Amino acid sequence: MPLADMCNPGAPLLIGALLLGLGLLWGAAMLVLFLLGNRGSFVKGSLTAHLMVLSLVAIGWLMII
């Protein structure tokens, strides 16, 4: 097996890491908006939805590994 094939983590792993990183960034942004803003119910709902999706992506990503 060539060395390049052994070092390539694969598309599913990289896509999962990208989605996990984007979800973490968006969740952090929603948390900051929640702490600094006055539209609490919208931000709480968005934060909850993004954390749920992020947890499902993380579980799926861990099942791939």
TORDORO-674607 format. One record per residue: residue number from 1; residue in three letters; chain; x, y, z of N, C-alpha, C, O, CB in turn. Coordinates in nm, 2 decimals, m for minus. Glycine has a CB too. Example, Ala and Ser with C-alpha at 12.3 -4.5 7.8 and 13.67 -1.06 7.14 Angstrom:
BEGIN
> 1:ALA:A:1.32:m0.57:0.78:1.23:m0.45:0.78:1.32:m0.33:0.78:1.42:m0.33:0.85:1.13:m0.45:0.90
> 2:SER:A:1.28:m0.22:0.71:1.37:m0.11:0.71:1.29:0.00:0.79:1.34:0.11:0.80:1.41:m0.06:0.57
This chain:
BEGIN
> 1:MET:A:0.09:m0.12:0.00:0.00:0.00:0.00:0.09:0.12:0.00:0.18:0.14:0.08:m0.10:0.00:0.12
> 2:PRO:A:0.07:0.22:m0.09:0.15:0.34:m0.09:0.13:0.42:0.03:0.02:0.42:0.09:0.12:0.42:m0.22
> 3:LEU:A:0.23:0.50:0.06:0.22:0.58:0.18:0.11:0.69:0.17:0.05:0.72:0.28:0.36:0.65:0.21
> 4:ALA:A:0.09:0.74:0.05:m0.02:0.84:0.04:m0.15:0.79:0.07:m0.24:0.86:0.13:m0.02:0.89:m0.11
> 5:ASP:A:m0.18:0.66:0.04:m0.31:0.60:0.08:m0.32:0.58:0.23:m0.43:0.59:0.28:m0.32:0.47:0.00
> 6:MET:A:m0.22:0.55:0.29:m0.22:0.53:0.44:m0.24:0.67:0.51:m0.30:0.67:0.62:m0.10:0.46:0.49
> 7:CYS:A:m0.20:0.78:0.46:m0.21:0.91:0.52:m0.34:0.98:0.49:m0.37:1.08:0.56:m0.09:0.99:0.48
> 8:ASN:A:m0.41:0.93:0.39:m0.54:0.99:0.36:m0.65:0.95:0.45:m0.69:0.83:0.45:m0.57:0.96:0.21
> 9:PRO:A:m0.71:1.04:0.53:m0.81:1.00:0.62:m0.94:0.97:0.55:m1.03:0.90:0.61:m0.83:1.10:0.73
> 10:GLY:A:m0.96:1.01:0.43:m1.09:0.98:0.36:m1.19:1.09:0.37:m1.19:1.18:0.46:m1.15:0.86:0.42
> 11:ALA:A:m1.27:1.09:0.27:m1.37:1.20:0.25:m1.47:1.20:0.37:m1.50:1.31:0.42:m1.45:1.19:0.12
> 12:PRO:A:m1.53:1.09:0.41:m1.63:1.10:0.52:m1.57:1.16:0.65:m1.64:1.23:0.72:m1.68:0.96:0.55
> 13:LEU:A:m1.45:1.12:0.68:m1.39:1.18:0.80:m1.37:1.33:0.79:m1.40:1.40:0.88:m1.25:1.11:0.83
> 14:LEU:A:m1.32:1.37:0.67:m1.29:1.52:0.65:m1.42:1.60:0.65:m1.43:1.71:0.70:m1.21:1.54:0.53
> 15:ILE:A:m1.53:1.54:0.58:m1.65:1.61:0.58:m1.72:1.62:0.72:m1.77:1.72:0.76:m1.75:1.54:0.48
> 16:GLY:A:m1.70:1.51:0.79:m1.75:1.51:0.93:m1.68:1.61:1.02:m1.75:1.68:1.10:m1.74:1.37:0.99
> 17:ALA:A:m1.55:1.62:1.00:m1.48:1.72:1.08:m1.51:1.86:1.04:m1.52:1.95:1.13:m1.33:1.70:1.06
> 18:LEU:A:m1.54:1.88:0.91:m1.58:2.02:0.87:m1.71:2.05:0.92:m1.73:2.16:0.97:m1.58:2.02:0.71
> 19:LEU:A:m1.81:1.96:0.92:m1.94:1.99:0.97:m1.94:2.01:1.12:m2.01:2.09:1.17:m2.04:1.88:0.93
> 20:LEU:A:m1.86:1.93:1.19:m1.85:1.95:1.33:m1.79:2.08:1.37:m1.83:2.15:1.46:m1.76:1.84:1.39
> 21:GLY:A:m1.69:2.12:1.29:m1.63:2.26:1.32:m1.72:2.37:1.29:m1.73:2.47:1.36:m1.50:2.27:1.23
> 22:LEU:A:m1.80:2.36:1.18:m1.89:2.46:1.14:m2.01:2.47:1.25:m2.05:2.58:1.29:m1.95:2.44:1.01
> 23:GLY:A:m2.05:2.35:1.29:m2.15:2.35:1.40:m2.11:2.41:1.53:m2.18:2.48:1.60:m2.20:2.21:1.42
> 24:LEU:A:m1.98:2.38:1.56:m1.92:2.44:1.68:m1.91:2.60:1.67:m1.95:2.67:1.77:m1.79:2.38:1.72
> 25:LEU:A:m1.87:2.64:1.56:m1.86:2.79:1.54:m2.00:2.85:1.54:m2.02:2.96:1.61:m1.80:2.82:1.40
> 26:TRP:A:m2.10:2.79:1.48:m2.24:2.85:1.48:m2.30:2.84:1.62:m2.36:2.94:1.66:m2.33:2.77:1.38
> 27:GLY:A:m2.27:2.74:1.69:m2.32:2.73:1.82:m2.26:2.83:1.92:m2.32:2.89:2.00:m2.29:2.59:1.88
> 28:ALA:A:m2.13:2.86:1.90:m2.06:2.96:1.98:m2.12:3.10:1.94:m2.14:3.18:2.03:m1.91:2.96:1.95
> 29:ALA:A:m2.15:3.12:1.81:m2.21:3.25:1.77:m2.34:3.27:1.84:m2.38:3.37:1.88:m2.22:3.26:1.62
> 30:MET:A:m2.42:3.16:1.84:m2.56:3.17:1.90:m2.55:3.19:2.05:m2.63:3.26:2.11:m2.64:3.04:1.87
> 31:LEU:A:m2.45:3.13:2.11:m2.43:3.15:2.26:m2.39:3.30:2.29:m2.44:3.36:2.38:m2.32:3.06:2.31
> 32:VAL:A:m2.31:3.35:2.21:m2.27:3.49:2.22:m2.39:3.58:2.20:m2.41:3.68:2.28:m2.15:3.53:2.13
> 33:LEU:A:m2.47:3.55:2.10:m2.59:3.63:2.07:m2.69:3.62:2.19:m2.75:3.72:2.22:m2.66:3.59:1.94
> 34:PHE:A:m2.70:3.50:2.24:m2.79:3.48:2.35:m2.74:3.56:2.48:m2.83:3.62:2.55:m2.80:3.33:2.39
> 35:LEU:A:m2.61:3.57:2.50:m2.57:3.64:2.62:m2.57:3.79:2.60:m2.59:3.86:2.70:m2.42:3.60:2.65
> 36:LEU:A:m2.56:3.84:2.47:m2.55:3.98:2.45:m2.68:4.04:2.39:m2.70:4.16:2.40:m2.44:4.01:2.36
> 37:GLY:A:m2.77:3.96:2.35:m2.89:4.01:2.28:m3.01:4.01:2.37:m3.01:3.96:2.48:m2.92:3.93:2.15
> 38:ASN:A:m3.12:4.06:2.31:m3.25:4.07:2.38:m3.35:3.98:2.32:m3.46:3.97:2.37:m3.30:4.21:2.39
> 39:ARG:A:m3.32:3.91:2.21:m3.42:3.82:2.15:m3.39:3.68:2.19:m3.34:3.59:2.12:m3.41:3.83:1.99
> 40:GLY:A:m3.41:3.66:2.32:m3.37:3.53:2.38:m3.44:3.41:2.33:m3.37:3.30:2.32:m3.40:3.54:2.53
> 41:SER:A:m3.57:3.41:2.30:m3.64:3.29:2.26:m3.59:3.24:2.13:m3.57:3.12:2.11:m3.79:3.31:2.26
> 42:PHE:A:m3.57:3.33:2.03:m3.52:3.29:1.90:m3.38:3.22:1.91:m3.35:3.12:1.85:m3.52:3.40:1.80
> 43:VAL:A:m3.30:3.29:1.99:m3.16:3.24:2.00:m3.16:3.11:2.08:m3.08:3.02:2.05:m3.07:3.34:2.07
> 44:LYS:A:m3.24:3.10:2.18:m3.24:2.97:2.26:m3.29:2.85:2.16:m3.23:2.75:2.17:m3.34:2.98:2.38
> 45:GLY:A:m3.39:2.88:2.08:m3.44:2.78:1.99:m3.33:2.74:1.89:m3.31:2.62:1.86:m3.56:2.82:1.92
> 46:SER:A:m3.27:2.84:1.83:m3.16:2.81:1.73:m3.04:2.74:1.80:m2.99:2.65:1.74:m3.12:2.95:1.67
> 47:LEU:A:m3.01:2.78:1.91:m2.89:2.72:1.98:m2.93:2.57:2.01:m2.84:2.48:2.00:m2.86:2.79:2.11
> 48:THR:A:m3.05:2.55:2.06:m3.09:2.41:2.09:m3.09:2.32:1.96:m3.05:2.21:1.96:m3.23:2.41:2.16
> 49:ALA:A:m3.15:2.38:1.85:m3.15:2.30:1.73:m3.01:2.27:1.68:m2.99:2.16:1.63:m3.23:2.38:1.62
> 50:HIS:A:m2.92:2.37:1.68:m2.79:2.35:1.63:m2.71:2.25:1.72:m2.63:2.17:1.67:m2.71:2.48:1.62
> 51:LEU:A:m2.73:2.25:1.85:m2.67:2.16:1.94:m2.72:2.02:1.91:m2.64:1.92:1.92:m2.69:2.20:2.08
> 52:MET:A:m2.85:2.00:1.88:m2.90:1.87:1.85:m2.84:1.82:1.72:m2.81:1.70:1.71:m3.06:1.88:1.84
> 53:VAL:A:m2.84:1.90:1.62:m2.78:1.86:1.49:m2.63:1.83:1.51:m2.58:1.73:1.45:m2.80:1.97:1.38
> 54:LEU:A:m2.56:1.91:1.58:m2.42:1.89:1.61:m2.40:1.76:1.68:m2.30:1.69:1.65:m2.36:2.00:1.69
> 55:SER:A:m2.48:1.72:1.77:m2.46:1.60:1.85:m2.49:1.48:1.75:m2.42:1.38:1.76:m2.56:1.59:1.97
> 56:LEU:A:m2.59:1.49:1.67:m2.62:1.38:1.57:m2.50:1.36:1.47:m2.47:1.25:1.44:m2.75:1.41:1.50
> 57:VAL:A:m2.44:1.48:1.43:m2.33:1.47:1.34:m2.21:1.40:1.41:m2.14:1.32:1.35:m2.29:1.61:1.28
> 58:ALA:A:m2.19:1.44:1.53:m2.08:1.39:1.61:m2.10:1.24:1.63:m2.00:1.16:1.62:m2.07:1.46:1.75
> 59:ILE:A:m2.22:1.19:1.66:m2.24:1.05:1.68:m2.22:0.98:1.55:m2.16:0.87:1.55:m2.39:1.03:1.73
> 60:GLY:A:m2.27:1.03:1.44:m2.25:0.97:1.31:m2.10:0.96:1.27:m2.05:0.86:1.22:m2.32:1.04:1.20
> 61:TRP:A:m2.03:1.07:1.30:m1.89:1.08:1.27:m1.81:0.98:1.35:m1.72:0.91:1.30:m1.83:1.22:1.30
> 62:LEU:A:m1.85:0.96:1.48:m1.78:0.86:1.56:m1.81:0.72:1.52:m1.73:0.63:1.54:m1.82:0.88:1.71
> 63:MET:A:m1.93:0.70:1.46:m1.96:0.56:1.41:m1.88:0.53:1.29:m1.86:0.41:1.26:m2.11:0.55:1.38
> 64:ILE:A:m1.84:0.63:1.21:m1.76:0.60:1.09:m1.62:0.56:1.13:m1.56:0.47:1.07:m1.75:0.73:1.00
> 65:ILE:A:m1.56:0.62:1.24:m1.42:0.60:1.27:m1.41:0.45:1.32:m1.30:0.41:1.36:m1.38:0.69:1.38
